[in-house]
Amino acid sequence: MSGGKKGARLRATAAEVVNDVVSAGRSLDAALAKSEKHVAEDDRSLLRLLCYGTLRHHWRLMHYVGALLDRPLKARDSVITELLAIGLYQLNDTRIPDHAVVSQTVEAARQLRRPKLAPLVNAILRRALRDRVFENEPSNENAVHDHPAWILDALKANWPEDWREIVAANNARAAMWLRVNPACGSAADYQRRLEEDGIESELLEGAPQAVRLVDPQPVETLPGFGKGHVSVQDAAAQLAAPWLLDGVTGRVLDACAAPGGKTGHLLEAAGGQIEVTAIDSSSARLMSVRENLDRLGFDATLIAADASKPSEWWDGEPFSAILLDAPCSASGVIRRHPDIKHLRRSTDIPELARLQASLLKNLWPLLAPGGRLLYVTCSVLDAENDEVVAGFLETTDDAREDNVLQNNNIRDLMRDKACGHQVLPGTAGLDGFYYAGLKKVS
């Protein structure tokens, strides 16, 4: 296949992936998994760039598509609408030469079995260049901020002083953070190993095992990755294990554990002083937990079950500590998963809050007196965070808020909430996470 045909096929695939997310409601991970196997390995990074970038800036791109088209395309041709968005994204947001963008995107329309629309794609992209449409700032707020209205409204209500910074962080590319296995040294030790391989990195004061790569790298190029010396995990997510385990030994429950990043970190941080039971509702997702643990050289009891129904899986022996990484809107990790902006709806939030409250209520009896439960979400919305925890504290006599995070450097990065603490996305390059420590009193 010639370079031009290959490039066109790649853009056609990107249009199919984006259309799968926007029109069919498929997750980006699932859509890419279906399509990447048909793409050469050395082309996958470009495919991801086009898909992530187009989904991240979809509202602005659709504004320009609408301004350039005399009338919208028919619903059955939605994949061409997304192809136009991909073309405009390349012209405005990448360094790909304009002539290559136009020629290969036009050919992609033919690859998508829409040859009659190829001249239209050609005309629209050339008009975008001729009329300099990108110099005209959209007036629509959704297009300006590249977020659906309901998310903007929720952010304004919850974070009136910070919502613009949160939106900007959501629209930026996510940093690649690593967690260094303490048995293999400190973050500074690993940084020196990276330097020897010509990989630039930065450290975060107060996060002794966290390393941020200046430029993302394939994991197979990271020194010792295959031997469990290092894992990929955002530094904000790395707060969970040391927070939960402060002074804890014995049985620990990791509820809603997949894909297993925090499970592995618990075992790393505990130094053999805990036994972990990891629960997840999906047996398929538990496979990723097992793979994570195998690479790190750890073992845990893995159970495919509904964590909110302990009668179906609990052996009756109390846990010294429970990590509840609750299912949520993932509104704090939009920069890492831009499809969240397309897939989530405002109506999801009350249902998620009910699930979170149910998990808290039903897991609490499994905690031994004096034990600690750490409630975690990757959300920035009050309805899933401090409102859930506050409601639980009001109705649970033996529960108290427990702030055990001693590290002031990290605490300075967190916002104190009515209950718990929030890391906002973009703070020190971190994802958005909410934490609330709860103690069971006698």
Number of C-alpha atoms within 10 A of each C-alpha: 7 7 9 15 15 16 22 25 23 26 28 27 25 29 30 22 32 29 23 20 23 21 15 12 15 18 20 23 12 12 19 22 12 11 16 18 10 12 14 11 9 8 13 17 11 14 23 16 14 26 27 22 21 27 29 26 21 26 22 24 25 19 18 21 23 14 14 17 14 8 9 13 14 9 10 7 15 18 25 26 21 28 27 25 28 25 28 26 21 22 21 17 12 14 9 11 10 16 11 15 23 22 17 22 31 26 24 29 27 17 18 21 11 14 14 10 17 19 13 16 24 19 15 19 23 15 13 19 14 9 11 11 17 15 8 9 12 17 9 12 14 18 20 14 19 23 23 18 14 15 18 19 15 17 21 15 13 15 17 11 11 12 18 15 15 24 20 14 23 27 20 16 15 20 19 20 25 23 25 28 22 16 11 13 14 17 24 17 12 25 21 14 15 18 11 11 12 9 17 15 20 14 16 16 12 13 18 17 22 29 27 24 18 13 10 14 11 6 14 9 12 18 16 16 16 14 11 20 19 26 23 16 19 22 24 27 23 21 18 24 20 17 22 24 23 15 9 17 15 14 18 27 25 24 24 24 28 24 18 22 20 21 28 27 24 24 23 19 17 18 10 12 14 20 19 22 20 25 23 22 17 15 15 12 15 22 15 16 24 22 13 21 20 14 16 21 13 15 16 17 11 18 19 16 19 17 25 19 13 16 11 10 13 15 9 10 10 19 24 23 29 27 27 23 22 23 17 22 24 19 25 28 23 26 26 19 20 26 22 21 23 18 17 17 13 14 9 12 16 12 13 17 21 14 18 23 20 16 23 21 14 14 21 21 14 19 21 19 16 14 20 30 28 24 25 24 25 28 26 27 24 20 17 27 30 22 17 20 24 14 11 17 16 10 10 12 11 14 20 16 18 16 14 15 15 11 13 11 12 16 15 11 16 20 13 14 15 12 19 23 21 28 26 28 27 21 15 12 18 23 26 28 25 28 29 21 23 27 21 21 13 9
